[in-house]
Amino acid sequence: MPIVHDFGNFQIYIYFRDHGEPHFHVVAPDYEAKVSINNPAILAGELPSGVLRKVRRWAVAKRAMLISRWNEQN
């Protein structure tokens, strides 16, 4: 499971051969969530509101890279 981005207190992963709609995982010691790439909404899990805002801004800015990484690994 390669790290796509490290925010310090949490990381973004795209797992090899994952299923479902294109998504990434936000992982931290105290929370975890699966987030859609196409519309950065939480598909499963929970994130603190500040983390969710940061993840959404980042995902919108990096959408092309995320889609490319998803296609490479799935």
N, CA, C and O atoms as a CHARMM CRD file, in Angstrom:
* protein
*
  296
    1    1 MET  N      0.84200  -1.18300   0.00000 PROA 1      0.00000
    2    1 MET  CA     0.00000   0.00000   0.00000 PROA 1      0.00000
    3    1 MET  C      0.88100   1.23800   0.00000 PROA 1      0.00000
    4    1 MET  O      1.33600   1.68500   1.05300 PROA 1      0.00000
    5    2 PRO  N      1.11500   1.78100  -1.16100 PROA 2      0.00000
    6    2 PRO  CA     1.99400   2.94200  -1.25000 PROA 2      0.00000
    7    2 PRO  C      1.33700   4.21700  -0.71600 PROA 2      0.00000
    8    2 PRO  O      0.14900   4.47000  -0.91500 PROA 2      0.00000
    9    3 ILE  N      2.15300   4.99300  -0.04000 PROA 3      0.00000
   10    3 ILE  CA     1.69600   6.30200   0.42300 PROA 3      0.00000
   11    3 ILE  C      1.66900   7.24000  -0.77500 PROA 3      0.00000
   12    3 ILE  O      2.65500   7.35700  -1.50300 PROA 3      0.00000
   13    4 VAL  N      0.55000   7.89800  -0.97400 PROA 4      0.00000
   14    4 VAL  CA     0.41000   8.87500  -2.04400 PROA 4      0.00000
   15    4 VAL  C      0.86100  10.24500  -1.54500 PROA 4      0.00000
   16    4 VAL  O      1.48600  11.00700  -2.28200 PROA 4      0.00000
   17    5 HSD  N      0.53700  10.55200  -0.27900 PROA 5      0.00000
   18    5 HSD  CA     0.94500  11.82400   0.30900 PROA 5      0.00000
   19    5 HSD  C      1.00300  11.67000   1.83000 PROA 5      0.00000
   20    5 HSD  O      0.17700  10.98300   2.43100 PROA 5      0.00000
   21    6 ASP  N      1.97800  12.31300   2.42700 PROA 6      0.00000
   22    6 ASP  CA     2.12800  12.28700   3.88500 PROA 6      0.00000
   23    6 ASP  C      1.91800  13.69800   4.41600 PROA 6      0.00000
   24    6 ASP  O      2.71100  14.59800   4.14100 PROA 6      0.00000
   25    7 PHE  N      0.85300  13.88500   5.17500 PROA 7      0.00000
   26    7 PHE  CA     0.54900  15.18300   5.76100 PROA 7      0.00000
   27    7 PHE  C      1.18500  15.34500   7.14300 PROA 7      0.00000
   28    7 PHE  O      0.98300  16.36600   7.80100 PROA 7      0.00000
   29    8 GLY  N      1.94300  14.35500   7.58200 PROA 8      0.00000
   30    8 GLY  CA     2.56700  14.41200   8.90200 PROA 8      0.00000
   31    8 GLY  C      1.73500  13.68200   9.93600 PROA 8      0.00000
   32    8 GLY  O      2.16300  12.64900  10.45200 PROA 8      0.00000
   33    9 ASN  N      0.55400  14.19800  10.25100 PROA 9      0.00000
   34    9 ASN  CA    -0.29500  13.54600  11.24800 PROA 9      0.00000
   35    9 ASN  C     -1.26800  12.54300  10.63000 PROA 9      0.00000
   36    9 ASN  O     -1.94900  11.81500  11.35200 PROA 9      0.00000
   37   10 PHE  N     -1.33500  12.50100   9.30500 PROA 10     0.00000
   38   10 PHE  CA    -2.10600  11.47300   8.61100 PROA 10     0.00000
   39   10 PHE  C     -1.52600  11.27900   7.21600 PROA 10     0.00000
   40   10 PHE  O     -0.82500  12.14500   6.69300 PROA 10     0.00000
   41   11 GLN  N     -1.83200  10.12100   6.62000 PROA 11     0.00000
   42   11 GLN  CA    -1.30500   9.77800   5.31100 PROA 11     0.00000
   43   11 GLN  C     -2.45400   9.42100   4.37000 PROA 11     0.00000
   44   11 GLN  O     -3.54600   9.04300   4.79400 PROA 11     0.00000
   45   12 ILE  N     -2.15800   9.55800   3.06200 PROA 12     0.00000
   46   12 ILE  CA    -3.09600   9.18100   2.01300 PROA 12     0.00000
   47   12 ILE  C     -2.51700   7.95700   1.31100 PROA 12     0.00000
   48   12 ILE  O     -1.35000   7.95400   0.91800 PROA 12     0.00000
   49   13 TYR  N     -3.34000   6.91400   1.15400 PROA 13     0.00000
   50   13 TYR  CA    -2.94200   5.68000   0.48800 PROA 13     0.00000
   51   13 TYR  C     -3.91400   5.35300  -0.63900 PROA 13     0.00000
   52   13 TYR  O     -5.09700   5.68900  -0.57200 PROA 13     0.00000
   53   14 ILE  N     -3.40300   4.69500  -1.67300 PROA 14     0.00000
   54   14 ILE  CA    -4.24700   4.00400  -2.64600 PROA 14     0.00000
   55   14 ILE  C     -3.76500   2.56700  -2.63200 PROA 14     0.00000
   56   14 ILE  O     -2.61800   2.29200  -2.98600 PROA 14     0.00000
   57   15 TYR  N     -4.62000   1.65600  -2.23100 PROA 15     0.00000
   58   15 TYR  CA    -4.24200   0.25400  -2.09100 PROA 15     0.00000
   59   15 TYR  C     -4.21100  -0.44100  -3.44800 PROA 15     0.00000
   60   15 TYR  O     -5.02500  -0.14800  -4.32300 PROA 15     0.00000
   61   16 PHE  N     -3.27200  -1.35600  -3.61400 PROA 16     0.00000
   62   16 PHE  CA    -3.18400  -2.16300  -4.82700 PROA 16     0.00000
   63   16 PHE  C     -4.44400  -3.00200  -4.99100 PROA 16     0.00000
   64   16 PHE  O     -4.95200  -3.57800  -4.02800 PROA 16     0.00000
   65   17 ARG  N     -4.93600  -3.06200  -6.21100 PROA 17     0.00000
   66   17 ARG  CA    -6.08200  -3.91100  -6.57700 PROA 17     0.00000
   67   17 ARG  C     -7.29400  -3.71000  -5.66600 PROA 17     0.00000
   68   17 ARG  O     -7.98300  -4.66400  -5.30400 PROA 17     0.00000
   69   18 ASP  N     -7.53200  -2.47300  -5.31100 PROA 18     0.00000
   70   18 ASP  CA    -8.71500  -2.15500  -4.50300 PROA 18     0.00000
   71   18 ASP  C     -9.93600  -2.20900  -5.41500 PROA 18     0.00000
   72   18 ASP  O     -9.79200  -2.19600  -6.63800 PROA 18     0.00000
   73   19 HSD  N    -11.10500  -2.26700  -4.85300 PROA 19     0.00000
   74   19 HSD  CA   -12.33000  -2.40500  -5.63300 PROA 19     0.00000
   75   19 HSD  C    -13.25200  -1.21800  -5.36400 PROA 19     0.00000
   76   19 HSD  O    -12.99900  -0.38600  -4.49300 PROA 19     0.00000
   77   20 GLY  N    -14.32400  -1.17200  -6.14300 PROA 20     0.00000
   78   20 GLY  CA   -15.29200  -0.09200  -5.98500 PROA 20     0.00000
   79   20 GLY  C    -14.91500   1.11300  -6.81300 PROA 20     0.00000
   80   20 GLY  O    -14.01000   1.06000  -7.64600 PROA 20     0.00000
   81   21 GLU  N    -15.62100   2.20100  -6.57100 PROA 21     0.00000
   82   21 GLU  CA   -15.32400   3.41900  -7.31400 PROA 21     0.00000
   83   21 GLU  C    -13.93600   3.93000  -6.93300 PROA 21     0.00000
   84   21 GLU  O    -13.44100   3.61700  -5.85000 PROA 21     0.00000
   85   22 PRO  N    -13.29900   4.71500  -7.81200 PROA 22     0.00000
   86   22 PRO  CA   -11.96400   5.23600  -7.49400 PROA 22     0.00000
   87   22 PRO  C    -11.97500   6.01100  -6.17000 PROA 22     0.00000
   88   22 PRO  O    -12.78800   6.91300  -5.96600 PROA 22     0.00000
   89   23 HSD  N    -11.06200   5.63700  -5.28800 PROA 23     0.00000
   90   23 HSD  CA   -11.01900   6.25200  -3.96600 PROA 23     0.00000
   91   23 HSD  C     -9.62200   6.13500  -3.38000 PROA 23     0.00000
   92   23 HSD  O     -8.76400   5.42300  -3.90200 PROA 23     0.00000
   93   24 PHE  N     -9.41800   6.84200  -2.29500 PROA 24     0.00000
   94   24 PHE  CA    -8.17500   6.74800  -1.53400 PROA 24     0.00000
   95   24 PHE  C     -8.52200   6.61800  -0.06000 PROA 24     0.00000
   96   24 PHE  O     -9.65800   6.85400   0.35300 PROA 24     0.00000
   97   25 HSD  N     -7.53300   6.24300   0.71300 PROA 25     0.00000
   98   25 HSD  CA    -7.72300   6.04300   2.14700 PROA 25     0.00000
   99   25 HSD  C     -6.93000   7.08700   2.92300 PROA 25     0.00000
  100   25 HSD  O     -5.76600   7.34600   2.61900 PROA 25     0.00000
  101   26 VAL  N     -7.55900   7.67500   3.91200 PROA 26     0.00000
  102   26 VAL  CA    -6.90900   8.59800   4.83300 PROA 26     0.00000
  103   26 VAL  C     -6.69700   7.80800   6.11800 PROA 26     0.00000
  104   26 VAL  O     -7.64900   7.29900   6.70800 PROA 26     0.00000
  105   27 VAL  N     -5.43300   7.70800   6.54700 PROA 27     0.00000
  106   27 VAL  CA    -5.11200   6.86400   7.70200 PROA 27     0.00000
  107   27 VAL  C     -4.30900   7.66300   8.71900 PROA 27     0.00000
  108   27 VAL  O     -3.31700   8.31100   8.38500 PROA 27     0.00000
  109   28 ALA  N     -4.75600   7.60100   9.95100 PROA 28     0.00000
  110   28 ALA  CA    -4.06900   8.21700  11.08200 PROA 28     0.00000
  111   28 ALA  C     -4.23800   7.29300  12.28500 PROA 28     0.00000
  112   28 ALA  O     -5.05400   6.37200  12.24300 PROA 28     0.00000
  113   29 PRO  N     -3.48900   7.52000  13.34300 PROA 29     0.00000
  114   29 PRO  CA    -3.63300   6.64100  14.51300 PROA 29     0.00000
  115   29 PRO  C     -5.04500   6.61800  15.11300 PROA 29     0.00000
  116   29 PRO  O     -5.47900   5.59100  15.63500 PROA 29     0.00000
  117   30 ASP  N     -5.75900   7.74700  15.03900 PROA 30     0.00000
  118   30 ASP  CA    -7.05500   7.84300  15.70900 PROA 30     0.00000
  119   30 ASP  C     -8.26800   7.81800  14.78700 PROA 30     0.00000
  120   30 ASP  O     -9.40300   7.83700  15.26500 PROA 30     0.00000
  121   31 TYR  N     -8.05000   7.77500  13.47500 PROA 31     0.00000
  122   31 TYR  CA    -9.17300   7.76700  12.54000 PROA 31     0.00000
  123   31 TYR  C     -8.72800   7.21000  11.19800 PROA 31     0.00000
  124   31 TYR  O     -7.53800   7.14600  10.89000 PROA 31     0.00000
  125   32 GLU  N     -9.72000   6.80900  10.40900 PROA 32     0.00000
  126   32 GLU  CA    -9.46800   6.30000   9.07000 PROA 32     0.00000
  127   32 GLU  C    -10.73600   6.48200   8.25000 PROA 32     0.00000
  128   32 GLU  O    -11.84500   6.34400   8.76600 PROA 32     0.00000
  129   33 ALA  N    -10.56400   6.79400   6.96900 PROA 33     0.00000
  130   33 ALA  CA   -11.72400   6.96100   6.09700 PROA 33     0.00000
  131   33 ALA  C    -11.34800   6.61400   4.66500 PROA 33     0.00000
  132   33 ALA  O    -10.18800   6.70600   4.26300 PROA 33     0.00000
  133   34 LYS  N    -12.35400   6.21700   3.91400 PROA 34     0.00000
  134   34 LYS  CA   -12.22800   5.98700   2.47600 PROA 34     0.00000
  135   34 LYS  C    -12.92400   7.16200   1.80700 PROA 34     0.00000
  136   34 LYS  O    -14.07000   7.47500   2.13200 PROA 34     0.00000
  137   35 VAL  N    -12.23000   7.82200   0.86200 PROA 35     0.00000
  138   35 VAL  CA   -12.72800   9.05200   0.26100 PROA 35     0.00000
  139   35 VAL  C    -12.75500   8.90200  -1.25900 PROA 35     0.00000
  140   35 VAL  O    -11.78100   8.44500  -1.85700 PROA 35     0.00000
  141   36 SER  N    -13.85000   9.27900  -1.87200 PROA 36     0.00000
  142   36 SER  CA   -14.00400   9.23300  -3.32500 PROA 36     0.00000
  143   36 SER  C    -13.02800  10.19600  -3.99400 PROA 36     0.00000
  144   36 SER  O    -12.79300  11.29900  -3.50100 PROA 36     0.00000
  145   37 ILE  N    -12.46300   9.77000  -5.12000 PROA 37     0.00000
  146   37 ILE  CA   -11.59100  10.65900  -5.88500 PROA 37     0.00000
  147   37 ILE  C    -12.42600  11.62400  -6.72200 PROA 37     0.00000
  148   37 ILE  O    -12.10600  12.81000  -6.79300 PROA 37     0.00000
  149   38 ASN  N    -13.48400  11.13700  -7.35200 PROA 38     0.00000
  150   38 ASN  CA   -14.28200  11.97000  -8.25700 PROA 38     0.00000
  151   38 ASN  C    -15.01000  13.10400  -7.54700 PROA 38     0.00000
  152   38 ASN  O    -15.10800  14.21100  -8.07500 PROA 38     0.00000
  153   39 ASN  N    -15.50800  12.83300  -6.37500 PROA 39     0.00000
  154   39 ASN  CA   -16.18800  13.82800  -5.55500 PROA 39     0.00000
  155   39 ASN  C    -15.67500  13.58800  -4.14800 PROA 39     0.00000
  156   39 ASN  O    -16.15400  12.67200  -3.47900 PROA 39     0.00000
  157   40 PRO  N    -14.72000  14.37300  -3.67400 PROA 40     0.00000
  158   40 PRO  CA   -14.06000  14.01400  -2.42200 PROA 40     0.00000
  159   40 PRO  C    -15.00100  13.99400  -1.21100 PROA 40     0.00000
  160   40 PRO  O    -14.94700  14.85700  -0.33500 PROA 40     0.00000
  161   41 ALA  N    -15.86200  12.97800  -1.20200 PROA 41     0.00000
  162   41 ALA  CA   -16.78600  12.76000  -0.09800 PROA 41     0.00000
  163   41 ALA  C    -16.39400  11.46200   0.59800 PROA 41     0.00000
  164   41 ALA  O    -15.84100  10.55800  -0.02900 PROA 41     0.00000
  165   42 ILE  N    -16.67400  11.37300   1.86600 PROA 42     0.00000
  166   42 ILE  CA   -16.36500  10.17000   2.63300 PROA 42     0.00000
  167   42 ILE  C    -17.30100   9.04000   2.20700 PROA 42     0.00000
  168   42 ILE  O    -18.52300   9.19100   2.21500 PROA 42     0.00000
  169   43 LEU  N    -16.70900   7.91800   1.84000 PROA 43     0.00000
  170   43 LEU  CA   -17.48000   6.72000   1.48300 PROA 43     0.00000
  171   43 LEU  C    -17.64000   5.79200   2.68400 PROA 43     0.00000
  172   43 LEU  O    -18.64400   5.08900   2.80200 PROA 43     0.00000
  173   44 ALA  N    -16.65300   5.79300   3.56900 PROA 44     0.00000
  174   44 ALA  CA   -16.69000   4.95500   4.77200 PROA 44     0.00000
  175   44 ALA  C    -15.74700   5.56200   5.79900 PROA 44     0.00000
  176   44 ALA  O    -14.74600   6.18400   5.44500 PROA 44     0.00000
  177   45 GLY  N    -16.07000   5.38000   7.05800 PROA 45     0.00000
  178   45 GLY  CA   -15.23200   5.90300   8.12700 PROA 45     0.00000
  179   45 GLY  C    -15.59300   7.32200   8.49100 PROA 45     0.00000
  180   45 GLY  O    -16.63500   7.84000   8.09000 PROA 45     0.00000
  181   46 GLU  N    -14.70500   7.95300   9.26900 PROA 46     0.00000
  182   46 GLU  CA   -14.93200   9.32000   9.73600 PROA 46     0.00000
  183   46 GLU  C    -13.61400  10.06200   9.79600 PROA 46     0.00000
  184   46 GLU  O    -12.55500   9.47100  10.01200 PROA 46     0.00000
  185   47 LEU  N    -13.69900  11.38500   9.59800 PROA 47     0.00000
  186   47 LEU  CA   -12.53900  12.25800   9.72800 PROA 47     0.00000
  187   47 LEU  C    -12.93400  13.47900  10.55200 PROA 47     0.00000
  188   47 LEU  O    -14.07300  13.93800  10.47400 PROA 47     0.00000
  189   48 PRO  N    -11.99900  14.00700  11.34100 PROA 48     0.00000
  190   48 PRO  CA   -12.28200  15.28800  11.99300 PROA 48     0.00000
  191   48 PRO  C    -12.54600  16.35000  10.93200 PROA 48     0.00000
  192   48 PRO  O    -11.98600  16.28500   9.83800 PROA 48     0.00000
  193   49 SER  N    -13.38900  17.32000  11.24200 PROA 49     0.00000
  194   49 SER  CA   -13.81000  18.30700  10.24300 PROA 49     0.00000
  195   49 SER  C    -12.63800  19.06100   9.62500 PROA 49     0.00000
  196   49 SER  O    -12.64500  19.31100   8.42000 PROA 49     0.00000
  197   50 GLY  N    -11.64500  19.42400  10.40600 PROA 50     0.00000
  198   50 GLY  CA   -10.48200  20.13400   9.86100 PROA 50     0.00000
  199   50 GLY  C     -9.68600  19.27300   8.89700 PROA 50     0.00000
  200   50 GLY  O     -9.20000  19.76000   7.87600 PROA 50     0.00000
  201   51 VAL  N     -9.55400  18.01200   9.21600 PROA 51     0.00000
  202   51 VAL  CA    -8.84500  17.08100   8.33300 PROA 51     0.00000
  203   51 VAL  C     -9.63900  16.88800   7.04700 PROA 51     0.00000
  204   51 VAL  O     -9.05900  16.86600   5.96200 PROA 51     0.00000
  205   52 LEU  N    -10.94000  16.75000   7.15500 PROA 52     0.00000
  206   52 LEU  CA   -11.78300  16.57600   5.96700 PROA 52     0.00000
  207   52 LEU  C    -11.65800  17.77500   5.03300 PROA 52     0.00000
  208   52 LEU  O    -11.54300  17.59500   3.82100 PROA 52     0.00000
  209   53 ARG  N    -11.67800  18.98500   5.56400 PROA 53     0.00000
  210   53 ARG  CA   -11.51600  20.18100   4.72400 PROA 53     0.00000
  211   53 ARG  C    -10.16000  20.15700   4.00400 PROA 53     0.00000
  212   53 ARG  O    -10.08100  20.43000   2.80600 PROA 53     0.00000
  213   54 LYS  N     -9.11000  19.83100   4.73700 PROA 54     0.00000
  214   54 LYS  CA    -7.76300  19.77900   4.15800 PROA 54     0.00000
  215   54 LYS  C     -7.68200  18.70300   3.07500 PROA 54     0.00000
  216   54 LYS  O     -7.12000  18.94000   2.00600 PROA 54     0.00000
  217   55 VAL  N     -8.24000  17.52400   3.34500 PROA 55     0.00000
  218   55 VAL  CA    -8.22700  16.42300   2.38900 PROA 55     0.00000
  219   55 VAL  C     -9.01900  16.79300   1.13500 PROA 55     0.00000
  220   55 VAL  O     -8.57500  16.51000   0.02300 PROA 55     0.00000
  221   56 ARG  N    -10.15900  17.40600   1.29400 PROA 56     0.00000
  222   56 ARG  CA   -10.97300  17.79900   0.13600 PROA 56     0.00000
  223   56 ARG  C    -10.23900  18.80000  -0.75200 PROA 56     0.00000
  224   56 ARG  O    -10.21800  18.64800  -1.97400 PROA 56     0.00000
  225   57 ARG  N     -9.63700  19.82400  -0.14300 PROA 57     0.00000
  226   57 ARG  CA    -8.87600  20.81500  -0.93200 PROA 57     0.00000
  227   57 ARG  C     -7.73400  20.13900  -1.67900 PROA 57     0.00000
  228   57 ARG  O     -7.51500  20.40200  -2.86100 PROA 57     0.00000
  229   58 TRP  N     -7.01000  19.27100  -0.98900 PROA 58     0.00000
  230   58 TRP  CA    -5.88400  18.57000  -1.59100 PROA 58     0.00000
  231   58 TRP  C     -6.36600  17.66700  -2.73000 PROA 58     0.00000
  232   58 TRP  O     -5.76600  17.65600  -3.80500 PROA 58     0.00000
  233   59 ALA  N     -7.44200  16.91200  -2.50200 PROA 59     0.00000
  234   59 ALA  CA    -7.95000  15.96900  -3.50700 PROA 59     0.00000
  235   59 ALA  C     -8.42700  16.68100  -4.76600 PROA 59     0.00000
  236   59 ALA  O     -8.21300  16.18000  -5.87000 PROA 59     0.00000
  237   60 VAL  N     -9.06100  17.82200  -4.62600 PROA 60     0.00000
  238   60 VAL  CA    -9.50800  18.59000  -5.79300 PROA 60     0.00000
  239   60 VAL  C     -8.28800  19.06100  -6.58100 PROA 60     0.00000
  240   60 VAL  O     -8.27400  18.97000  -7.80900 PROA 60     0.00000
  241   61 ALA  N     -7.27500  19.55700  -5.89400 PROA 61     0.00000
  242   61 ALA  CA    -6.07000  20.05000  -6.56600 PROA 61     0.00000
  243   61 ALA  C     -5.27100  18.92300  -7.22000 PROA 61     0.00000
  244   61 ALA  O     -4.60400  19.14500  -8.23000 PROA 61     0.00000
  245   62 LYS  N     -5.33200  17.72500  -6.65800 PROA 62     0.00000
  246   62 LYS  CA    -4.51700  16.59400  -7.12600 PROA 62     0.00000
  247   62 LYS  C     -5.33900  15.51800  -7.83300 PROA 62     0.00000
  248   62 LYS  O     -4.87900  14.38400  -7.97000 PROA 62     0.00000
  249   63 ARG  N     -6.54200  15.85600  -8.28100 PROA 63     0.00000
  250   63 ARG  CA    -7.44600  14.85800  -8.86200 PROA 63     0.00000
  251   63 ARG  C     -6.81200  14.08100 -10.01100 PROA 63     0.00000
  252   63 ARG  O     -6.92400  12.85600 -10.05200 PROA 63     0.00000
  253   64 ALA  N     -6.15600  14.75600 -10.93500 PROA 64     0.00000
  254   64 ALA  CA    -5.55100  14.07600 -12.09300 PROA 64     0.00000
  255   64 ALA  C     -4.50100  13.06600 -11.63400 PROA 64     0.00000
  256   64 ALA  O     -4.44400  11.95100 -12.15400 PROA 64     0.00000
  257   65 MET  N     -3.68200  13.44300 -10.67800 PROA 65     0.00000
  258   65 MET  CA    -2.66900  12.52900 -10.14900 PROA 65     0.00000
  259   65 MET  C     -3.32300  11.34100  -9.45600 PROA 65     0.00000
  260   65 MET  O     -2.87400  10.20700  -9.62100 PROA 65     0.00000
  261   66 LEU  N     -4.37100  11.58400  -8.69000 PROA 66     0.00000
  262   66 LEU  CA    -5.05600  10.50300  -7.98800 PROA 66     0.00000
  263   66 LEU  C     -5.67200   9.50700  -8.96400 PROA 66     0.00000
  264   66 LEU  O     -5.56300   8.29700  -8.76300 PROA 66     0.00000
  265   67 ILE  N     -6.31400  10.00100 -10.01300 PROA 67     0.00000
  266   67 ILE  CA    -6.89400   9.11400 -11.03100 PROA 67     0.00000
  267   67 ILE  C     -5.79500   8.29200 -11.69700 PROA 67     0.00000
  268   67 ILE  O     -5.95900   7.09200 -11.91800 PROA 67     0.00000
  269   68 SER  N     -4.69100   8.92900 -12.01100 PROA 68     0.00000
  270   68 SER  CA    -3.57300   8.22400 -12.63100 PROA 68     0.00000
  271   68 SER  C     -3.04300   7.12800 -11.71200 PROA 68     0.00000
  272   68 SER  O     -2.81500   6.00400 -12.15900 PROA 68     0.00000
  273   69 ARG  N     -2.84800   7.43900 -10.44900 PROA 69     0.00000
  274   69 ARG  CA    -2.35600   6.43900  -9.49000 PROA 69     0.00000
  275   69 ARG  C     -3.35900   5.29600  -9.31900 PROA 69     0.00000
  276   69 ARG  O     -2.96900   4.13100  -9.23900 PROA 69     0.00000
  277   70 TRP  N     -4.65000   5.63200  -9.26200 PROA 70     0.00000
  278   70 TRP  CA    -5.69800   4.60900  -9.15200 PROA 70     0.00000
  279   70 TRP  C     -5.61000   3.65500 -10.34800 PROA 70     0.00000
  280   70 TRP  O     -5.63900   2.43700 -10.17500 PROA 70     0.00000
  281   71 ASN  N     -5.50300   4.20700 -11.55300 PROA 71     0.00000
  282   71 ASN  CA    -5.44100   3.38800 -12.75700 PROA 71     0.00000
  283   71 ASN  C     -4.17800   2.53200 -12.81500 PROA 71     0.00000
  284   71 ASN  O     -4.22300   1.41500 -13.33000 PROA 71     0.00000
  285   72 GLU  N     -3.06700   3.02300 -12.30700 PROA 72     0.00000
  286   72 GLU  CA    -1.82500   2.26600 -12.27800 PROA 72     0.00000
  287   72 GLU  C     -1.92200   1.06500 -11.34000 PROA 72     0.00000
  288   72 GLU  O     -1.34200   0.01500 -11.61800 PROA 72     0.00000
  289   73 GLN  N     -2.63800   1.20800 -10.25000 PROA 73     0.00000
  290   73 GLN  CA    -2.62000   0.21000  -9.19100 PROA 73     0.00000
  291   73 GLN  C     -3.83300  -0.69700  -9.19300 PROA 73     0.00000
  292   73 GLN  O     -3.91200  -1.63000  -8.39300 PROA 73     0.00000
  293   74 ASN  N     -4.77600  -0.43800 -10.07600 PROA 74     0.00000
  294   74 ASN  CA    -5.99800  -1.26400 -10.07200 PROA 74     0.00000
  295   74 ASN  C     -6.33000  -1.78900 -11.43100 PROA 74     0.00000
  296   74 ASN  O     -7.32400  -2.49700 -11.59400 PROA 74     0.00000
